[in-house]
Amino acid sequence: MKYLIAGLGNIGKEYENTRHNIGFRILDALADASNISFSDRRYGFIGEYKFKSRIFILLRPTTYMNLSGRAVNYWLQKEKIPVENLLVLVDDIALPFGTIRVRAKGSDGGHNGLKSITQNLGRNDYARLRFGIGDNFHPGFQVDYVLSDWDKEEEKELPPLIDNCIEIIQSFGTIGIERTMNTYNTKK
């Protein structure tokens, strides 16, 4: 069984530690823990992670957030992975910092990466892991907030949250989206 795990973010040093790049950060942590390296391929950096007889294609799109759908659609087609086996890792300002929600489908919630994926796939019934970054910004400063670095307190709290996200990826591939939602959406 093959799965596509798409961690969303923006390429470039200036975006590396920003809230918007949590998808990249989760995949980097998984790759580091598993001695996986990414290779620069079409529309993204690709790594291959094997876990319990499953193959996870890890995708860090190089299309920038607003065009993430191009990369996701391309790699689904290239690897012949059904949409049911796609999990998108994304930041979410509608959730308090550190809250993690797994969904089998849904709206883009104003997130340009999800909007691009939905447009490119022509459907919104794909799984996503929504990582809460909070909404601690003044009206009109949303872009500045998501593109700013984590504060010191958040940075300290990230490692166990990222570990939890890695467990969710593994769970998604082994027990499916429904059981993963039941297990992790109730966890504090």
N, C-alpha and C positions, 0 to 999 in steps of 0.2 A: 504494500500500500504506500502510495506517495501523497505527500501533503505539501502545500505551499504556505509558508509562514512569511507574511509581508510586514516588515517593521517599517513604519513610515517615518520620514524625517526629511531634512534638507541637507544636501552635500555642502561641504566647505568647512574649514576650521572655525569660522565665525559662528556656526550653528551647532557645533559639536556638543556642548553641554547645555543646550537650551531645553526648555520644557517641551517644545514641539518635536524634539528628536528622541523622545522616550522609546519609540519603536526601534530605532537604530540601537539605542543603548541596551535594550533587552536582548536583542540578537547578538550584540557584541559580547555581553556577559555569558550568554549560552555558548558562543563560539570559544571564548576564553576558557570556560570550564570544561569544554570537550575537546580542546586542542584542534579546533577547526579553523581553517583560514578561508577568507573570502577571496574570490577572483573577480577581476573587473571584466564584466561581460556586457552584452547588449542590455541597455536600459537599467543596469544595476550591478551591484556586487552580490555574488552568489556563493553560498556555502552549502555543504551537504552534511546533514546531521542524521545519524542512524540511532534509533532507539526502539528496543523491543520489536525487531523485525519490520519496523517502519522506516521510511526514508522521508526526511523533512528537507525540502528545498528552502533554504533561508534566503530571503530577498531583501536587500536594502536598495530601494530604487534610486537611481541617479537622475531622475527626471524632475526633481524638486517636487514638493508636496502637491502643488496644484495639478500636476500631470501624472500622479502616481498610478492612475488607472491604465496608462499605456504599458507600464512595466508589469503590472499585475496580470493584465490580459495576455500580454506576450508570453510570460512564463507559464501561465496556466496552459496555453496552447502548446508551447514548445515541449513541456514535460508531460502533456496529456493528463493533466490533473483536473478532476471534476470540481466545479465550484463548491460542492459540499465539503471538499477537503481543503478549502482556503480559510486561513485565519489571518485577519489584519490586526496589527498592534498599533494603537493610536492614542494620542493624548485627548483629554476631554475636560473642558473648562466647566461643564455642567455638574461635574462630580467633585466633591471635596478632595483635597490632596490626599493621595494614598489609597483612595477607594478604587477598587478594581471590579469591573463588571464585565461579564462575558455575555454576549448576545448572539443568537442564531441569525438575526436579521435586524433591519431597522432603517430609520432615516439617517441622513448624513448629519443631522443636528447642526448644520452650518459649517461643518468641517470640510475644507476644500479637498483634502486627500480622499475622504470617503465619497464626496460628491463626484470626483473624477473616476473613482473605481466604479461607482454605480452607473455613471454615464457610459463608460467603456464596456462594462459587462451587460448593460441593458437590464439590470436587475439589482435588487437590494437584499436578496436573501442569501447573504454570505456571512460567515461568523466574524465577529470582531471582539477583541479584548480592548475595553475602554479603560485607560489609566487616568484617574482623576488628578488634575493639576491645580484644581481650585479656580476661583475667580477673583483673586485678590488684586483687582485693578480698577482704576477709575473709568467711568464711561468714556468711550472713545479711545482707550489705550489697550484694547484687547491684543492687537498685533504686537505691540511692544512687550506685553506680558508674556505671550507664548514664545516669542523669540528672545526672551531674556534667560540668563542662566538661573539655575536653581539657587535659592538662598542657602546659607550654611546649615540651617536646621533641617531643611528638606534633604539636602545632600547627605546628611548623616542617616536619615531614615530610608533612603533609596535602596541600599543593598538587600535587606530582607524582602522588600516589596518586589524587587526585580527577581529574586529567587522564587517568589510566589508565582510570578508571571511565567517563569521557566517551567514550573510544575504544571501550570495551566496548559502550556503548549504540549507537554508530554501527555497530559490527560486528554486533551482534544484528540490527539492521534491514537490513543489507546482505548478510551472508553466512550468517545463521541461527545458531541456538543451538548446534548440534553443532560447527560450525567455530569459533565463538567460544570455546566451552569448550576445544577442542583448542589454540587459540592462546594464550588468556590464563590458563588454569589451570596451565600449565607455566612461565609467565613469572615471573621473580623480581623 
